[in-house]
Amino acid sequence: MIIATKKIATRITKVLATGLFCQISAWAAIPIQHWTQPSGAQVYLVESPAVAMLDVQIDFDAGSRRDPPAQTGLASIMADLLDKGVQARNGAPALDENALGEAWADLGAQFGAGASADQLNFSLRSLTEPDLLDQAVALAARSIAEPSFPESVWQRERQRLQAALKESYTRPASVIGRAYGQAVYGTHPYGQEVSEATLARISTADLRAAHAAGVVACRARISMVGAVTRAQADALAARLLSRLPQVACASLPPLPQVAEVAPLAQAEEKRIPFDSAQAHVLMGQPGFKRADPDYFALTVGNYILGGGGFVSRLTQEVREKRGFTYGVSSHFSPGLHAGSFTVGLQTRPDQAAQAVALVRQVVGDFVANGPTEAELKAAKDNLVGGFALRIDSNGKLLGNIAGIAWNNLPLDYLDTWTQQVNNVTAADIKAAFARKLQPEKMVTVILGSSQ
C-alpha cells in the first residue's frame, strides 16, 4: 500500500507540474455550465481538460448564522469532526479517524469540510484516473452523509477548544476582534462568539441533529472544475449526494429566516485595557450584502480608500505623512447579510487618539467627496491587471465558481469582471459609499494600555 501511495503522489506531482497553474489564464472566456439535478441540487461546472484532476466544492446553508445562540460554535465544530470517522452503513465498514485519514492518503486525494458564517462546505480534490476518482467519490459520499461524530473524539476536541479559547484571551487581536464583532453586529448571529459555556452545551446528539437538518441533498450547491464532461460531472454530483436522504425540498419545512443586521444608531467608542506595547484599533459598521448592486463601486472605492496597500489613501495619510502606524487598511466583508466595513491599525498608545481622529477624517472625507480621477485610474489599472491572479489555478477558479453559485451571480460574471471594474466612475463610488457608510455612527474599539 505504501508503494501504491508513493506512485499516486508521484503522479499528482507530475500533474501539478504540467500546468495546473497556468492553463486557465490562456482562456478567452470561462464557460460555466449550470443545471439542476432531479434531487434539486444545483451543479456548476467549468471543464478544464488540460490536467487530469478534479476539484469539487459542495455548499449547504448550514453555517454559523444558524447556530442557536446558546450553542454558538455548533456549525464549525460539526465541520471539524466530519473527518473524524464514518459509520458502518449499507455494507461498508466503520472507519475511525486514523483509518479514514489513511484511506485518503492511499488514494492521494484530499477531502475536507469547513464552516463560515453563511455556509457549511465540503471539498474534494482527486486525479481523474477512473479507478482513483471512483474510490475518492465513494469515500467522499460516506464522509458527507455518514459521519460518526465519536463521543470520545468530541470530548478530546472540546478540551482542546476550551484551552485554545483561554489562550486567545491573552492575544490582543483575538480580544479586540471579539469585542468589535459584538459592537458592530449586536445580537445578529454574525456577532455571536464561541465561549466555554456554549461549548459545554454542545453534545454529539446536537451535532448529528445539525448535520441531518443542514446537509440535505436538494439544497446542495455543487461547483466543479476539472477534466470531466458535463455527463461525467452530473453522475459524480449524484454519487456524492447519493448516501443522503433523497427528499424533495418542497416537502421539507423552509429554513428559518435569519434577521438582517441592524444599522448602528449612533457612534460608540470602547476602550479595553490591555498590557500591550501597541494600541490596537478597529473602526467600522455594518456594510453591505454580497448581492448588492453597488458591489463593484464599493470594491474599487475601497481599494482606493484602504485596500490597496501602500497606494491607498489611508496609508498615505496615516502612515506616510504622519508616521502613526506601520500599516493601516480597510475592507468590506459582504455575505448573505451585511458584513462589516472595517478599518484596522496599530499605533503607539500615546498617539492612539490622534491616529483615530485622522482615520475618521480620512474616511469622512472619502465618503463625502469620493476619489480623484487619478486615484480611480490607478485602482482600475491595478485591479484589472491583477485579475488573472484571481483565477490562475483550478483551486482559485473553483472558489470563484462556488461564489457565483452561492450568491446567484450571472454565469458570465468572470467574463465581465474587468468590464464591470472599468465601468465604475468616481461619481459611482461617491454615491455608493454615501449609501453604505455613515462615518458619524461608526463603532471604534481601542485596545491597549491607557496613556
Order of alpha helices (4+ residues) and beta strands (2+ residues): alpha-beta-beta-beta-alpha-beta-beta-alpha-beta-beta-alpha-alpha-alpha-alpha-alpha-beta-alpha-beta-beta-alpha-beta-beta-alpha-alpha-alpha-alpha-alpha-beta
